[in-house]
């Protein structure tokens, strides 16, 4: 079920509609067209998808977008 989710990305407020369980990398790359994080292994081993979330490094391929809601990416 899709929901409206508010994100703070690079200091800008962004509102998207997505399933809360969608991996953060898909939202960043596909919906927000931010391509710095790369899809690598898809299982949090390689680190290609690492982003900063509330000043912590997280693997965006295994982090649901709901974990980033109202956080700072």
Secondary structure by P-SEA (a helix, b strand, c coil): cccccccccccbbbbbbccccccaaaaaccccccccccccccccccccccccccccccccccccccccccccc
